[in-house]
Amino acid sequence: MLSLYVQETLNTLLILQSDPFIGQLNAIFGKVSRIASDDVTLLLISSECPPLLLYCLESFPLSSSQLASLDFTINRFFMKLFRTNNIDTVKTCQSEFGFKVPTTLLACRKAKFLCKINQCDNYMLRLFHSVT
């Protein structure tokens, strides 16, 4: 029962975090969409939006479907920016522009988070780290 509650809470957290993220994406895209180059737009997006989406998620265990939903928002934005529906084109554009998808960023943040827990002197945190 507790695991079901935690899972529902995590799903709610993901939904609540995606709303400001999408709002920020749309705000940036609406202001600079066709005025600025794609490089500038992606630079603004990569500096402003991922922290909104990934805030505190490194401390939670996410399922593969939850991770896929994080990438989905970025993939849809790329489809909108480059006016395509082909996921292969989107992946190529992401790699050419050096844009990291949320799952990659989250993996780096999670490794850094677990490293900090491992270095901590608190016994309970280290016990938590050994369980995960």
C-alpha positions in Angstrom: 0.0 0.0 0.0 2.8 2.4 0.8 4.6 1.7 -2.5 1.4 2.5 -4.3 1.1 5.8 -2.5 4.7 6.7 -3.2 4.2 5.9 -6.9 1.1 8.0 -7.1 2.9 10.9 -5.3 5.8 10.6 -7.8 3.4 10.6 -10.8 1.8 13.8 -9.4 5.2 15.4 -8.9 6.1 14.7 -12.5 2.9 16.2 -13.7 3.3 19.3 -11.5 6.9 19.8 -12.7 6.1 19.4 -16.4 3.6 22.3 -16.4 6.1 25.1 -15.6 8.6 23.4 -17.9 6.2 23.4 -20.8 5.1 27.0 -20.0 8.8 28.1 -20.1 9.3 26.3 -23.4 6.3 28.0 -24.9 7.3 31.4 -23.5 10.8 31.2 -25.0 9.6 29.7 -28.3 6.9 32.3 -28.5 9.3 35.2 -28.0 12.2 34.1 -30.2 10.7 31.4 -32.4 11.4 32.7 -35.9 13.4 35.8 -35.0 16.5 34.0 -33.5 18.4 31.2 -35.0 17.8 27.6 -33.9 21.2 27.7 -32.1 20.1 30.6 -29.9 16.7 29.1 -29.3 18.2 25.8 -28.2 20.8 27.6 -26.0 18.0 29.4 -24.2 16.0 26.3 -23.8 18.9 24.2 -22.6 19.9 26.8 -20.0 16.4 27.7 -18.7 14.1 24.6 -18.9 15.9 21.4 -17.7 16.2 22.7 -14.1 12.5 23.1 -14.0 11.8 19.6 -15.2 14.5 17.8 -13.3 14.3 19.5 -9.9 14.7 16.9 -7.2 14.1 13.9 -9.5 17.5 12.5 -8.9 16.4 11.4 -5.4 13.5 9.3 -6.7 13.5 6.0 -8.5 11.8 6.5 -11.8 10.3 3.8 -14.0 11.2 3.5 -17.7 7.8 5.0 -18.7 8.3 8.0 -16.4 11.8 8.5 -18.0 10.3 8.2 -21.4 7.7 10.9 -20.6 10.4 13.3 -19.7 12.1 12.7 -23.1 8.8 13.0 -24.9 8.3 16.6 -23.9 11.7 17.5 -25.4 11.1 15.4 -28.5 7.8 17.1 -29.1 9.4 20.5 -28.8 12.1 19.6 -31.4 9.3 18.4 -33.7 7.7 21.8 -33.3 10.9 23.7 -33.7 12.1 21.8 -36.8 8.6 21.3 -38.2 8.9 17.5 -38.5 7.1 14.4 -37.2 10.0 12.1 -37.8 11.7 10.9 -34.6 14.9 10.0 -36.4 15.2 13.6 -37.7 14.6 14.8 -34.1 17.4 12.5 -32.7 19.8 13.7 -35.4 19.0 17.3 -34.7 19.5 16.7 -30.9 22.9 15.1 -31.5 24.0 17.7 -34.1 23.2 20.6 -31.7 24.6 18.8 -28.7 21.3 18.9 -26.9 21.1 16.4 -24.0 17.7 14.8 -23.4 16.4 14.8 -19.8 17.2 11.1 -19.2 20.9 11.8 -19.9 20.9 14.8 -17.7 19.1 13.0 -15.0 21.6 10.1 -15.0 24.4 12.6 -14.5 22.5 14.3 -11.7 21.7 11.0 -10.1 25.3 9.9 -10.1 26.4 13.2 -8.6 23.7 12.9 -5.9 24.6 9.4 -5.0 28.3 10.3 -4.8 27.5 13.1 -2.4 25.4 10.7 -0.2 28.2 8.2 -0.2 30.7 10.9 1.0 28.3 12.1 3.8 29.1 11.2 7.4 25.4 10.5 8.2 24.9 6.8 8.8 21.2 6.9 7.7 22.0 8.4 4.4 24.8 5.9 3.7 22.4 3.1 4.7 19.8 4.6 2.2 22.5 4.7 -0.5 23.4 1.0 0.1 19.8 0.0 -0.3 19.4 1.8 -3.6 
